């Protein structure tokens, strides 16, 4: 009897106590994310989506000014490059602390770089950004030297990206493989929590006093910002209209037009530098091992109609191996208009002849068959549907496999079970092309092996960005990629962002995707 009486009294006590506690604050701003990544550790994972919140959690050694693309000091006050370009020495700020109170210094930088370079951690992007970085040495408490095996002109660009954001060594040691749920940086916002496929929560770092020179810190920035996931494009406009979110990117074209015509929302069209929405041809699997077939598949889709149907006039059809907004690359129109008549002629030349009875092209009695591995993001599934319709009109059988995450895409590559596979990275320096087109590139998913292309990419990546010969070599490499028909580029990325009109000061980093949250203010 006694035990049965005490139990409910104890429960009532807990309920009263919890009722006396202050409830957690509502967020001042809700930002809609359009992809639910498989992981959000910037050192280990690769999605652009993770950078949308984490750009404000982490600082980098240097930054790119989004207005002009110039490098400006960040956690490093200055830097020197040795005459042989094999050593970069950074003088660090002495007044910076991580959110957990750990002092930022040269030892912290080395810990971060060692973590990224550790092959056991299987970094998906940051590792490749560092190129030929071999080691980092602590010269003194606030001086760090980075040593390269070979010259690498893209190192400063790499160090300006969120994937090389500086994390607290104390937190890395404490949390180990669980670090993505307990992230600690030095940025204007603290990481509070991450609930996969639900939300990410940040809180203002009141101690932040080391913003880069181009940042216009708001007098009243939002104190709490919550990021919620809206992977289904159909849910995004509904979330905005219901008041559930204040900012949302990657809005479908028709919703962007409709909502921006109201008095409630403003539309920002943000060009994204890097690779276009594209598909790599598997050059080692029939029938895409034949360059005639690859060119026929490119010619066989109406790219202009596909882009207009899905993206409207906001995104131009892709003309090159990188987007036209990429200032550091000599972009040209290497991929022009397409022609289905040319596609039919090429297929005939390749021996894939139309069987009138079945309406399918065959070679030696075998039907032509194309399997596409498509990501979920960037409207890739919708693009694939329209490509399939165009190809089927030519007598090509097509099967689409939508991959729910990067891991599944990589598994499809490793299993060698596709003719086309969709993948692209964003960035502000073309050195990332080495990962996709070098024979030993981490993302050489076309399986190309071309010594001349290898040489061009290696030489160009070694040169400083301002040298004219760097642009000339990258142009030659791009011509080679087009001549070999290694990719099918569709459209240049333009991020359609809708924001509530009560939100002011929304601006994006040089990478295009990442909002500068500390500049925001909100009307009450």
Buried (B, 14 or more C-beta within 10 A) or exposed (E): EEEEEEEEEEEEEEEEEEEEEEEEEEBBBBBBBBBBBBBBBBBBBBBBBBBBBBBBBBBBBBBBBBEEBEBBBBBBBEBEBEEEBBBBBBBBBEEBBBBBEBBBBBBBBBBBBBBBBEEEBEBBBBBBBBBBBEEBEBEEEBBBBBBBEEBBBBBBBBBBBBBBBBBBBBBBEEBEEEBBBBBBBBBBBBBBBBEBEEBBBBBBBEEBEBBBEBBEEBEEBBBBBBBBBBBEBEBBBEBBBEEBBBBBBBBBBEBBBBBBEEEBBBBBEBBBBBBBBBBBBBBEBEBBBBBBBBBBBBBBBBBEEBBBEBBBEBBBBBBBBBBBBBEBBBBBEBBEEBEBEBBBBBBBEBBBEBEEEEEBBBBEEEBBBBBBBBBBBBBBBBBBBBBBEBBBEBBBBBEBBBBEBBEBBBEBBEEEBBBBBBBBBBBBBBBBBBBBBBEEBBBBBBBBEBEEBBBBBBBBBBBBBEEEEBBEBBBBBBBBBBEBBBBBBBBBBBBBBBBBEEBBBBBBBBBBBBBBBBBBBBEE
